[in-house]
Amino acid sequence: MSDFDLVLKCWGPVEADYAAYGGLVLTRLFTEHPDTQKLFPKFSGMARGDMAADAGVSAHGATVLRKLGELLKARGSHASILKPLAHSHATKHKIAIDNFRLIAEVIGKVMAEKAGLDAAGQQALRNVMAVVVTDIEADYKQLGFTG
């Protein structure tokens, strides 16, 4: 089974409730990696205790997970999905490449705890995200962004 298929077999619960999973992912990202919260201006002053119930946090997390779902379903043919994402994150948001690695790690933890992603699935997600992040990094370099 491909890495994409291993992750997608546990994607159903995420896809069924992007907002709930998205809220969990961003809340955990901000809790485990507090510096990342300042990268999201609308959440930068929010108290950690308020995040889990905040509709904006859940909505933004849902956007992140929808995009990840597109990438997973593209099964490696993701250039047309990644290019605009890399462009906006390099030129508008100025998001350093390491932050993609951090959120990927958090997504893996949340999926393991809440969606039944087993050890093989977690490794598959790491493998998929390593390729995605490498491709984003290549797009960043083309754009002259060294973040």
C-alpha positions as CSV (number, residue, x, y, z in Angstrom):
1,M,0.0,0.0,0.0
2,S,1.4,3.4,-0.9
3,D,2.1,6.1,1.7
4,F,-0.8,8.1,0.4
5,D,-3.2,5.2,0.8
6,L,-2.0,4.4,4.4
7,V,-2.8,8.0,5.4
8,L,-6.0,8.2,3.4
9,K,-7.4,5.1,5.1
10,C,-7.6,7.2,8.3
11,W,-8.6,10.4,6.5
12,G,-12.4,9.8,6.7
13,P,-12.9,11.2,10.3
14,V,-10.8,14.2,9.4
15,E,-12.7,14.9,6.3
16,A,-16.0,14.4,8.1
17,D,-15.2,17.2,10.5
18,Y,-12.4,19.4,9.2
19,A,-13.3,22.2,11.7
20,A,-12.9,20.0,14.8
21,Y,-9.7,18.4,13.6
22,G,-8.4,21.8,12.4
23,G,-9.1,23.4,15.8
24,L,-7.2,20.5,17.5
25,V,-4.3,20.8,15.1
26,L,-3.8,24.6,15.5
27,T,-4.4,24.6,19.2
28,R,-1.8,21.9,19.7
29,L,0.6,23.6,17.3
30,F,0.3,26.9,19.3
31,T,0.6,25.0,22.6
32,E,3.6,22.9,21.6
33,H,5.4,25.5,19.5
34,P,4.3,28.9,21.0
35,D,6.4,30.9,18.5
36,T,4.1,29.7,15.7
37,Q,1.1,31.6,17.1
38,K,2.6,34.9,16.1
39,L,2.7,33.7,12.4
40,F,-1.1,34.0,12.5
41,P,-1.9,37.7,13.1
42,K,-5.5,37.1,13.9
43,F,-4.6,34.6,16.7
44,S,-1.4,36.2,17.9
45,G,-2.9,37.8,21.1
46,M,-5.3,35.0,21.9
47,A,-5.0,33.2,25.2
48,R,-4.2,29.5,24.7
49,G,-7.3,28.6,26.8
50,D,-9.5,30.4,24.4
51,M,-8.2,28.7,21.2
52,A,-10.0,25.3,21.4
53,A,-13.4,27.0,21.4
54,D,-12.6,29.8,18.8
55,A,-14.4,29.4,15.5
56,G,-11.6,31.3,13.7
57,V,-9.0,28.9,14.8
58,S,-11.1,25.9,13.8
59,A,-11.9,27.5,10.4
60,H,-8.3,28.2,9.6
61,G,-7.3,24.7,10.8
62,A,-10.0,23.3,8.5
63,T,-8.5,25.2,5.6
64,V,-5.1,23.7,6.3
65,L,-6.5,20.2,6.5
66,R,-8.6,20.6,3.3
67,K,-5.5,21.5,1.4
68,L,-3.6,18.5,2.9
69,G,-6.5,16.3,1.8
70,E,-6.1,17.7,-1.7
71,L,-2.4,16.9,-1.6
72,L,-3.0,13.4,-0.3
73,K,-5.5,12.6,-3.0
74,A,-3.2,13.9,-5.7
75,R,-0.8,11.1,-4.7
76,G,2.4,12.9,-5.5
77,S,1.1,14.8,-8.5
78,H,0.7,18.0,-6.5
79,A,2.7,20.7,-8.2
80,S,-0.4,22.6,-9.3
81,I,-1.7,22.5,-5.7
82,L,1.6,23.4,-4.1
83,K,2.8,26.3,-6.3
84,P,0.1,28.8,-5.3
85,L,0.4,27.7,-1.6
86,A,4.2,28.1,-1.7
87,H,3.9,31.5,-3.5
88,S,1.5,32.9,-0.9
89,H,3.4,31.5,2.1
90,A,6.7,32.9,0.8
91,T,5.6,36.3,-0.6
92,K,2.6,37.3,1.6
93,H,2.8,35.3,4.8
94,K,6.6,34.9,5.0
95,I,6.3,31.4,6.6
96,A,9.7,29.7,7.2
97,I,9.9,26.2,5.8
98,D,10.4,24.7,9.3
99,N,6.9,25.6,10.2
100,F,5.5,23.2,7.6
101,R,7.5,20.5,9.3
102,L,6.1,21.5,12.7
103,I,2.5,21.4,11.6
104,A,3.0,18.1,9.8
105,E,4.3,16.6,13.1
106,V,1.3,17.9,15.0
107,I,-1.1,16.7,12.3
108,G,0.4,13.2,12.7
109,K,0.0,13.3,16.5
110,V,-3.6,14.4,16.3
111,M,-4.5,11.8,13.6
112,A,-2.8,9.1,15.7
113,E,-4.9,10.1,18.8
114,K,-8.2,10.9,17.2
115,A,-8.4,9.2,13.7
116,G,-6.7,5.9,14.3
117,L,-3.5,6.6,12.3
118,D,-1.3,3.7,13.4
119,A,2.5,3.6,13.4
120,A,2.8,2.7,9.8
121,G,0.4,5.4,8.9
122,Q,2.3,8.0,10.9
123,Q,5.5,7.0,9.1
124,A,3.6,7.2,5.8
125,L,2.5,10.8,6.7
126,R,6.1,11.7,7.6
127,N,7.2,10.4,4.2
128,V,4.5,12.2,2.3
129,M,5.1,15.4,4.2
130,A,8.9,15.2,3.7
131,V,8.2,15.2,-0.1
132,V,5.7,18.0,0.2
133,V,8.0,20.2,2.3
134,T,10.9,19.5,-0.1
135,D,8.8,20.6,-3.0
136,I,7.6,23.8,-1.2
137,E,11.3,24.5,-0.3
138,A,12.2,24.2,-4.0
139,D,9.4,26.7,-4.9
140,Y,10.6,29.0,-2.2
141,K,14.1,29.0,-3.7
142,Q,12.7,29.8,-7.1
143,L,10.9,32.7,-5.5
144,G,14.1,33.8,-3.8
145,F,12.6,33.3,-0.3
146,T,15.0,31.7,2.2
147,G,12.6,31.5,5.1
